Amino acid sequence: MWRSLLAATVLAATAGQAFAASAVNRDNEARTLVVTEGGSKTELTLAAGETAQFCPNGCFVTFPNGDLQALTGAETIEISGGVAKIK
């Protein structure tokens, strides 16, 4: 019984991370995304070539060019040439 409960807890904890949005910066310089989650804004700065996971429960993201996009948490954002695109 305890093993089943522990296994279910571990599965639930890792499942939330599996569905987070991700962003990859393919540019040669750092790029910043503004992430709004639950009314709180955070800047997510990605170094050249860096990949990050964020937004597991949905959020709004402001791209480097100023565009605003709603995310569900399953998307991949690719930044190239200063432009972010959802893949």
Jmol script that loads the backbone (N, CA, C; Angstrom):
load data "model"
ATOM      1  N   MET A   1       0.824  -1.190   0.000  1.00  0.00           N
ATOM      2  CA  MET A   1       0.000   0.000   0.000  1.00  0.00           C
ATOM      3  C   MET A   1       0.867   1.252   0.000  1.00  0.00           C
ATOM      4  N   TRP A   2       1.871   1.296   0.906  1.00  0.00           N
ATOM      5  CA  TRP A   2       2.731   2.472   0.992  1.00  0.00           C
ATOM      6  C   TRP A   2       3.547   2.654  -0.287  1.00  0.00           C
ATOM      7  N   ARG A   3       3.939   1.549  -0.898  1.00  0.00           N
ATOM      8  CA  ARG A   3       4.698   1.633  -2.154  1.00  0.00           C
ATOM      9  C   ARG A   3       3.855   2.255  -3.255  1.00  0.00           C
ATOM     10  N   SER A   4       2.591   1.859  -3.318  1.00  0.00           N
ATOM     11  CA  SER A   4       1.686   2.423  -4.326  1.00  0.00           C
ATOM     12  C   SER A   4       1.486   3.911  -4.114  1.00  0.00           C
ATOM     13  N   LEU A   5       1.329   4.315  -2.865  1.00  0.00           N
ATOM     14  CA  LEU A   5       1.152   5.726  -2.542  1.00  0.00           C
ATOM     15  C   LEU A   5       2.404   6.516  -2.886  1.00  0.00           C
ATOM     16  N   LEU A   6       3.565   5.972  -2.560  1.00  0.00           N
ATOM     17  CA  LEU A   6       4.829   6.635  -2.884  1.00  0.00           C
ATOM     18  C   LEU A   6       5.016   6.741  -4.386  1.00  0.00           C
ATOM     19  N   ALA A   7       4.719   5.683  -5.111  1.00  0.00           N
ATOM     20  CA  ALA A   7       4.846   5.692  -6.572  1.00  0.00           C
ATOM     21  C   ALA A   7       3.909   6.721  -7.194  1.00  0.00           C
ATOM     22  N   ALA A   8       2.693   6.813  -6.701  1.00  0.00           N
ATOM     23  CA  ALA A   8       1.732   7.791  -7.221  1.00  0.00           C
ATOM     24  C   ALA A   8       2.196   9.214  -6.938  1.00  0.00           C
ATOM     25  N   THR A   9       2.768   9.440  -5.763  1.00  0.00           N
ATOM     26  CA  THR A   9       3.269  10.772  -5.415  1.00  0.00           C
ATOM     27  C   THR A   9       4.430  11.170  -6.313  1.00  0.00           C
ATOM     28  N   VAL A  10       5.357  10.268  -6.544  1.00  0.00           N
ATOM     29  CA  VAL A  10       6.504  10.552  -7.418  1.00  0.00           C
ATOM     30  C   VAL A  10       6.030  10.808  -8.836  1.00  0.00           C
ATOM     31  N   LEU A  11       5.103  10.020  -9.323  1.00  0.00           N
ATOM     32  CA  LEU A  11       4.562  10.197 -10.666  1.00  0.00           C
ATOM     33  C   LEU A  11       3.882  11.556 -10.810  1.00  0.00           C
ATOM     34  N   ALA A  12       3.095  11.936  -9.831  1.00  0.00           N
ATOM     35  CA  ALA A  12       2.408  13.225  -9.881  1.00  0.00           C
ATOM     36  C   ALA A  12       3.402  14.382  -9.848  1.00  0.00           C
ATOM     37  N   ALA A  13       4.451  14.258  -9.069  1.00  0.00           N
ATOM     38  CA  ALA A  13       5.454  15.323  -8.977  1.00  0.00           C
ATOM     39  C   ALA A  13       6.227  15.476 -10.273  1.00  0.00           C
ATOM     40  N   THR A  14       6.555  14.396 -10.928  1.00  0.00           N
ATOM     41  CA  THR A  14       7.325  14.483 -12.166  1.00  0.00           C
ATOM     42  C   THR A  14       6.444  14.785 -13.358  1.00  0.00           C
ATOM     43  N   ALA A  15       5.170  14.456 -13.311  1.00  0.00           N
ATOM     44  CA  ALA A  15       4.272  14.709 -14.436  1.00  0.00           C
ATOM     45  C   ALA A  15       4.101  16.190 -14.685  1.00  0.00           C
ATOM     46  N   GLY A  16       4.049  17.011 -13.648  1.00  0.00           N
ATOM     47  CA  GLY A  16       3.909  18.450 -13.829  1.00  0.00           C
ATOM     48  C   GLY A  16       5.092  19.044 -14.557  1.00  0.00           C
ATOM     49  N   GLN A  17       6.262  18.534 -14.334  1.00  0.00           N
ATOM     50  CA  GLN A  17       7.451  19.039 -14.998  1.00  0.00           C
ATOM     51  C   GLN A  17       7.485  18.624 -16.457  1.00  0.00           C
ATOM     52  N   ALA A  18       6.909  17.506 -16.796  1.00  0.00           N
ATOM     53  CA  ALA A  18       6.949  17.012 -18.167  1.00  0.00           C
ATOM     54  C   ALA A  18       6.123  17.887 -19.102  1.00  0.00           C
ATOM     55  N   PHE A  19       5.169  18.622 -18.562  1.00  0.00           N
ATOM     56  CA  PHE A  19       4.294  19.423 -19.387  1.00  0.00           C
ATOM     57  C   PHE A  19       4.604  20.910 -19.337  1.00  0.00           C
ATOM     58  N   ALA A  20       5.783  21.278 -18.887  1.00  0.00           N
ATOM     59  CA  ALA A  20       6.172  22.677 -18.850  1.00  0.00           C
ATOM     60  C   ALA A  20       6.547  23.135 -20.253  1.00  0.00           C
ATOM     61  N   ALA A  21       6.281  24.396 -20.536  1.00  0.00           N
ATOM     62  CA  ALA A  21       6.736  24.970 -21.800  1.00  0.00           C
ATOM     63  C   ALA A  21       8.256  25.069 -21.760  1.00  0.00           C
ATOM     64  N   SER A  22       8.864  25.114 -22.914  1.00  0.00           N
ATOM     65  CA  SER A  22      10.310  25.285 -22.969  1.00  0.00           C
ATOM     66  C   SER A  22      10.645  26.371 -23.973  1.00  0.00           C
ATOM     67  N   ALA A  23      11.794  26.992 -23.757  1.00  0.00           N
ATOM     68  CA  ALA A  23      12.281  28.030 -24.666  1.00  0.00           C
ATOM     69  C   ALA A  23      13.746  27.758 -24.947  1.00  0.00           C
ATOM     70  N   VAL A  24      14.128  27.899 -26.202  1.00  0.00           N
ATOM     71  CA  VAL A  24      15.521  27.725 -26.594  1.00  0.00           C
ATOM     72  C   VAL A  24      15.963  28.982 -27.344  1.00  0.00           C
ATOM     73  N   ASN A  25      17.133  29.492 -26.973  1.00  0.00           N
ATOM     74  CA  ASN A  25      17.683  30.680 -27.602  1.00  0.00           C
ATOM     75  C   ASN A  25      18.755  30.256 -28.599  1.00  0.00           C
ATOM     76  N   ARG A  26      18.463  30.361 -29.880  1.00  0.00           N
ATOM     77  CA  ARG A  26      19.397  29.976 -30.929  1.00  0.00           C
ATOM     78  C   ARG A  26      20.276  31.154 -31.375  1.00  0.00           C
ATOM     79  N   ASP A  27      20.069  32.317 -30.778  1.00  0.00           N
ATOM     80  CA  ASP A  27      20.871  33.502 -31.114  1.00  0.00           C
ATOM     81  C   ASP A  27      22.235  33.454 -30.440  1.00  0.00           C
ATOM     82  N   ASN A  28      23.115  34.342 -30.876  1.00  0.00           N
ATOM     83  CA  ASN A  28      24.461  34.443 -30.296  1.00  0.00           C
ATOM     84  C   ASN A  28      24.529  35.426 -29.144  1.00  0.00           C
ATOM     85  N   GLU A  29      23.398  35.959 -28.729  1.00  0.00           N
ATOM     86  CA  GLU A  29      23.345  36.879 -27.592  1.00  0.00           C
ATOM     87  C   GLU A  29      22.145  36.534 -26.723  1.00  0.00           C
ATOM     88  N   ALA A  30      22.170  37.007 -25.503  1.00  0.00           N
ATOM     89  CA  ALA A  30      21.083  36.727 -24.558  1.00  0.00           C
ATOM     90  C   ALA A  30      19.786  37.370 -25.021  1.00  0.00           C
ATOM     91  N   ARG A  31      18.689  36.700 -24.764  1.00  0.00           N
ATOM     92  CA  ARG A  31      17.339  37.201 -25.071  1.00  0.00           C
ATOM     93  C   ARG A  31      16.482  37.047 -23.824  1.00  0.00           C
ATOM     94  N   THR A  32      15.522  37.961 -23.656  1.00  0.00           N
ATOM     95  CA  THR A  32      14.681  37.956 -22.464  1.00  0.00           C
ATOM     96  C   THR A  32      13.217  37.797 -22.845  1.00  0.00           C
ATOM     97  N   LEU A  33      12.541  36.903 -22.145  1.00  0.00           N
ATOM     98  CA  LEU A  33      11.099  36.735 -22.242  1.00  0.00           C
ATOM     99  C   LEU A  33      10.503  37.235 -20.941  1.00  0.00           C
ATOM    100  N   VAL A  34       9.351  37.883 -21.018  1.00  0.00           N
ATOM    101  CA  VAL A  34       8.643  38.300 -19.810  1.00  0.00           C
ATOM    102  C   VAL A  34       7.491  37.321 -19.620  1.00  0.00           C
ATOM    103  N   VAL A  35       7.514  36.602 -18.505  1.00  0.00           N
ATOM    104  CA  VAL A  35       6.533  35.562 -18.213  1.00  0.00           C
ATOM    105  C   VAL A  35       5.571  36.091 -17.151  1.00  0.00           C
ATOM    106  N   THR A  36       4.271  36.074 -17.455  1.00  0.00           N
ATOM    107  CA  THR A  36       3.243  36.497 -16.505  1.00  0.00           C
ATOM    108  C   THR A  36       2.450  35.265 -16.105  1.00  0.00           C
ATOM    109  N   GLU A  37       2.556  34.920 -14.826  1.00  0.00           N
ATOM    110  CA  GLU A  37       1.914  33.730 -14.287  1.00  0.00           C
ATOM    111  C   GLU A  37       1.200  34.116 -13.001  1.00  0.00           C
ATOM    112  N   GLY A  38      -0.104  33.935 -12.976  1.00  0.00           N
ATOM    113  CA  GLY A  38      -0.867  34.249 -11.771  1.00  0.00           C
ATOM    114  C   GLY A  38      -0.770  35.712 -11.374  1.00  0.00           C
ATOM    115  N   GLY A  39      -0.682  36.613 -12.327  1.00  0.00           N
ATOM    116  CA  GLY A  39      -0.602  38.036 -12.044  1.00  0.00           C
ATOM    117  C   GLY A  39       0.795  38.524 -11.687  1.00  0.00           C
ATOM    118  N   SER A  40       1.770  37.641 -11.668  1.00  0.00           N
ATOM    119  CA  SER A  40       3.144  38.005 -11.322  1.00  0.00           C
ATOM    120  C   SER A  40       4.024  37.943 -12.562  1.00  0.00           C
ATOM    121  N   LYS A  41       4.762  39.031 -12.832  1.00  0.00           N
ATOM    122  CA  LYS A  41       5.658  39.085 -13.990  1.00  0.00           C
ATOM    123  C   LYS A  41       7.083  38.749 -13.571  1.00  0.00           C
ATOM    124  N   THR A  42       7.728  37.931 -14.409  1.00  0.00           N
ATOM    125  CA  THR A  42       9.109  37.536 -14.179  1.00  0.00           C
ATOM    126  C   THR A  42       9.855  37.609 -15.501  1.00  0.00           C
ATOM    127  N   GLU A  43      11.086  38.105 -15.465  1.00  0.00           N
ATOM    128  CA  GLU A  43      11.917  38.103 -16.663  1.00  0.00           C
ATOM    129  C   GLU A  43      12.709  36.810 -16.713  1.00  0.00           C
ATOM    130  N   LEU A  44      12.642  36.127 -17.841  1.00  0.00           N
ATOM    131  CA  LEU A  44      13.391  34.903 -18.075  1.00  0.00           C
ATOM    132  C   LEU A  44      14.444  35.225 -19.131  1.00  0.00           C
ATOM    133  N   THR A  45      15.695  35.371 -18.703  1.00  0.00           N
ATOM    134  CA  THR A  45      16.781  35.692 -19.622  1.00  0.00           C
ATOM    135  C   THR A  45      17.503  34.408 -20.002  1.00  0.00           C
ATOM    136  N   LEU A  46      17.590  34.184 -21.303  1.00  0.00           N
ATOM    137  CA  LEU A  46      18.252  32.998 -21.838  1.00  0.00           C
ATOM    138  C   LEU A  46      19.567  33.408 -22.493  1.00  0.00           C
ATOM    139  N   ALA A  47      20.658  32.831 -22.044  1.00  0.00           N
ATOM    140  CA  ALA A  47      21.957  33.080 -22.666  1.00  0.00           C
ATOM    141  C   ALA A  47      21.970  32.437 -24.055  1.00  0.00           C
ATOM    142  N   ALA A  48      22.950  32.784 -24.849  1.00  0.00           N
ATOM    143  CA  ALA A  48      23.092  32.206 -26.187  1.00  0.00           C
ATOM    144  C   ALA A  48      23.141  30.682 -26.086  1.00  0.00           C
ATOM    145  N   GLY A  49      22.276  30.003 -26.827  1.00  0.00           N
ATOM    146  CA  GLY A  49      22.246  28.547 -26.842  1.00  0.00           C
ATOM    147  C   GLY A  49      21.549  27.893 -25.666  1.00  0.00           C
ATOM    148  N   GLU A  50      21.063  28.668 -24.722  1.00  0.00           N
ATOM    149  CA  GLU A  50      20.448  28.107 -23.513  1.00  0.00           C
ATOM    150  C   GLU A  50      19.004  27.670 -23.757  1.00  0.00           C
ATOM    151  N   THR A  51      18.599  26.624 -23.041  1.00  0.00           N
ATOM    152  CA  THR A  51      17.226  26.130 -23.051  1.00  0.00           C
ATOM    153  C   THR A  51      16.707  26.146 -21.620  1.00  0.00           C
ATOM    154  N   ALA A  52      15.446  26.549 -21.439  1.00  0.00           N
ATOM    155  CA  ALA A  52      14.847  26.584 -20.101  1.00  0.00           C
ATOM    156  C   ALA A  52      13.420  26.074 -20.170  1.00  0.00           C
ATOM    157  N   GLN A  53      12.979  25.453 -19.085  1.00  0.00           N
ATOM    158  CA  GLN A  53      11.583  25.047 -18.948  1.00  0.00           C
ATOM    159  C   GLN A  53      10.911  25.966 -17.940  1.00  0.00           C
ATOM    160  N   PHE A  54       9.662  26.310 -18.223  1.00  0.00           N
ATOM    161  CA  PHE A  54       8.916  27.235 -17.379  1.00  0.00           C
ATOM    162  C   PHE A  54       7.430  27.041 -17.661  1.00  0.00           C
ATOM    163  N   CYS A  55       6.596  27.718 -16.909  1.00  0.00           N
ATOM    164  CA  CYS A  55       5.173  27.796 -17.208  1.00  0.00           C
ATOM    165  C   CYS A  55       4.473  26.438 -17.224  1.00  0.00           C
ATOM    166  N   PRO A  56       4.529  25.658 -16.143  1.00  0.00           N
ATOM    167  CA  PRO A  56       3.900  24.343 -16.152  1.00  0.00           C
ATOM    168  C   PRO A  56       2.374  24.372 -16.140  1.00  0.00           C
ATOM    169  N   ASN A  57       1.774  25.486 -15.719  1.00  0.00           N
ATOM    170  CA  ASN A  57       0.313  25.541 -15.592  1.00  0.00           C
ATOM    171  C   ASN A  57      -0.332  26.592 -16.470  1.00  0.00           C
ATOM    172  N   GLY A  58       0.352  27.036 -17.494  1.00  0.00           N
ATOM    173  CA  GLY A  58      -0.175  28.070 -18.360  1.00  0.00           C
ATOM    174  C   GLY A  58       0.279  29.449 -17.906  1.00  0.00           C
ATOM    175  N   CYS A  59       0.499  30.327 -18.870  1.00  0.00           N
ATOM    176  CA  CYS A  59       0.965  31.683 -18.572  1.00  0.00           C
ATOM    177  C   CYS A  59       0.856  32.535 -19.829  1.00  0.00           C
ATOM    178  N   PHE A  60       1.227  33.784 -19.703  1.00  0.00           N
ATOM    179  CA  PHE A  60       1.372  34.680 -20.844  1.00  0.00           C
ATOM    180  C   PHE A  60       2.850  35.012 -20.969  1.00  0.00           C
ATOM    181  N   VAL A  61       3.330  35.101 -22.214  1.00  0.00           N
ATOM    182  CA  VAL A  61       4.737  35.406 -22.459  1.00  0.00           C
ATOM    183  C   VAL A  61       4.824  36.575 -23.426  1.00  0.00           C
ATOM    184  N   THR A  62       5.662  37.539 -23.073  1.00  0.00           N
ATOM    185  CA  THR A  62       5.959  38.638 -23.978  1.00  0.00           C
ATOM    186  C   THR A  62       7.306  38.329 -24.615  1.00  0.00           C
ATOM    187  N   PHE A  63       7.307  38.229 -25.945  1.00  0.00           N
ATOM    188  CA  PHE A  63       8.506  37.879 -26.698  1.00  0.00           C
ATOM    189  C   PHE A  63       9.439  39.086 -26.828  1.00  0.00           C
ATOM    190  N   PRO A  64      10.691  38.857 -27.246  1.00  0.00           N
ATOM    191  CA  PRO A  64      11.645  39.974 -27.384  1.00  0.00           C
ATOM    192  C   PRO A  64      11.158  41.106 -28.291  1.00  0.00           C
ATOM    193  N   ASN A  65      10.308  40.804 -29.285  1.00  0.00           N
ATOM    194  CA  ASN A  65       9.816  41.848 -30.187  1.00  0.00           C
ATOM    195  C   ASN A  65       8.556  42.536 -29.660  1.00  0.00           C
ATOM    196  N   GLY A  66       8.073  42.145 -28.453  1.00  0.00           N
ATOM    197  CA  GLY A  66       6.913  42.785 -27.841  1.00  0.00           C
ATOM    198  C   GLY A  66       5.603  42.041 -28.012  1.00  0.00           C
ATOM    199  N   ASP A  67       5.580  40.995 -28.854  1.00  0.00           N
ATOM    200  CA  ASP A  67       4.361  40.211 -29.032  1.00  0.00           C
ATOM    201  C   ASP A  67       4.009  39.471 -27.748  1.00  0.00           C
ATOM    202  N   LEU A  68       2.711  39.381 -27.454  1.00  0.00           N
ATOM    203  CA  LEU A  68       2.209  38.677 -26.276  1.00  0.00           C
ATOM    204  C   LEU A  68       1.503  37.412 -26.728  1.00  0.00           C
ATOM    205  N   GLN A  69       1.795  36.290 -26.065  1.00  0.00           N
ATOM    206  CA  GLN A  69       1.199  35.008 -26.431  1.00  0.00           C
ATOM    207  C   GLN A  69       0.778  34.249 -25.180  1.00  0.00           C
ATOM    208  N   ALA A  70      -0.389  33.636 -25.207  1.00  0.00           N
ATOM    209  CA  ALA A  70      -0.841  32.774 -24.110  1.00  0.00           C
ATOM    210  C   ALA A  70      -0.295  31.373 -24.350  1.00  0.00           C
ATOM    211  N   LEU A  71       0.230  30.746 -23.298  1.00  0.00           N
ATOM    212  CA  LEU A  71       0.754  29.389 -23.382  1.00  0.00           C
ATOM    213  C   LEU A  71      -0.026  28.478 -22.440  1.00  0.00           C
ATOM    214  N   THR A  72      -0.173  27.227 -22.836  1.00  0.00           N
ATOM    215  CA  THR A  72      -0.840  26.238 -21.985  1.00  0.00           C
ATOM    216  C   THR A  72       0.169  25.496 -21.119  1.00  0.00           C
ATOM    217  N   GLY A  73       1.438  25.532 -21.507  1.00  0.00           N
ATOM    218  CA  GLY A  73       2.487  24.835 -20.773  1.00  0.00           C
ATOM    219  C   GLY A  73       3.062  23.669 -21.542  1.00  0.00           C
ATOM    220  N   ALA A  74       2.609  23.443 -22.769  1.00  0.00           N
ATOM    221  CA  ALA A  74       3.100  22.322 -23.569  1.00  0.00           C
ATOM    222  C   ALA A  74       3.902  22.784 -24.788  1.00  0.00           C
ATOM    223  N   GLU A  75       4.073  24.077 -24.963  1.00  0.00           N
ATOM    224  CA  GLU A  75       4.703  24.606 -26.160  1.00  0.00           C
ATOM    225  C   GLU A  75       6.229  24.650 -26.051  1.00  0.00           C
ATOM    226  N   THR A  76       6.862  24.755 -27.212  1.00  0.00           N
ATOM    227  CA  THR A  76       8.293  25.018 -27.297  1.00  0.00           C
ATOM    228  C   THR A  76       8.469  26.322 -28.051  1.00  0.00           C
ATOM    229  N   ILE A  77       9.189  27.256 -27.443  1.00  0.00           N
ATOM    230  CA  ILE A  77       9.457  28.544 -28.076  1.00  0.00           C
ATOM    231  C   ILE A  77      10.894  28.518 -28.573  1.00  0.00           C
ATOM    232  N   GLU A  78      11.096  28.906 -29.816  1.00  0.00           N
ATOM    233  CA  GLU A  78      12.434  28.974 -30.394  1.00  0.00           C
ATOM    234  C   GLU A  78      12.719  30.426 -30.767  1.00  0.00           C
ATOM    235  N   ILE A  79      13.826  30.945 -30.231  1.00  0.00           N
ATOM    236  CA  ILE A  79      14.226  32.324 -30.517  1.00  0.00           C
ATOM    237  C   ILE A  79      15.393  32.279 -31.490  1.00  0.00           C
ATOM    238  N   SER A  80      15.226  32.944 -32.626  1.00  0.00           N
ATOM    239  CA  SER A  80      16.262  32.991 -33.650  1.00  0.00           C
ATOM    240  C   SER A  80      16.170  34.331 -34.367  1.00  0.00           C
ATOM    241  N   GLY A  81      17.280  35.018 -34.491  1.00  0.00           N
ATOM    242  CA  GLY A  81      17.274  36.321 -35.143  1.00  0.00           C
ATOM    243  C   GLY A  81      16.473  37.351 -34.379  1.00  0.00           C
ATOM    244  N   GLY A  82      16.359  37.180 -33.058  1.00  0.00           N
ATOM    245  CA  GLY A  82      15.617  38.114 -32.230  1.00  0.00           C
ATOM    246  C   GLY A  82      14.119  37.924 -32.281  1.00  0.00           C
ATOM    247  N   VAL A  83      13.667  36.905 -33.022  1.00  0.00           N
ATOM    248  CA  VAL A  83      12.239  36.636 -33.182  1.00  0.00           C
ATOM    249  C   VAL A  83      11.920  35.292 -32.526  1.00  0.00           C
ATOM    250  N   ALA A  84      10.857  35.280 -31.722  1.00  0.00           N
ATOM    251  CA  ALA A  84      10.424  34.054 -31.059  1.00  0.00           C
ATOM    252  C   ALA A  84       9.254  33.451 -31.824  1.00  0.00           C
ATOM    253  N   LYS A  85       9.307  32.140 -32.011  1.00  0.00           N
ATOM    254  CA  LYS A  85       8.233  31.420 -32.681  1.00  0.00           C
ATOM    255  C   LYS A  85       7.865  30.213 -31.839  1.00  0.00           C
ATOM    256  N   ILE A  86       6.570  29.887 -31.826  1.00  0.00           N
ATOM    257  CA  ILE A  86       6.097  28.709 -31.122  1.00  0.00           C
ATOM    258  C   ILE A  86       6.153  27.534 -32.078  1.00  0.00           C
ATOM    259  N   LYS A  87       6.779  26.468 -31.614  1.00  0.00           N
ATOM    260  CA  LYS A  87       6.911  25.250 -32.429  1.00  0.00           C
ATOM    261  C   LYS A  87       5.981  24.190 -31.914  1.00  0.00           C
TER     262      LYS A  87
END
end "model"
wireframe off; spacefill off
backbone 0.3
color backbone group
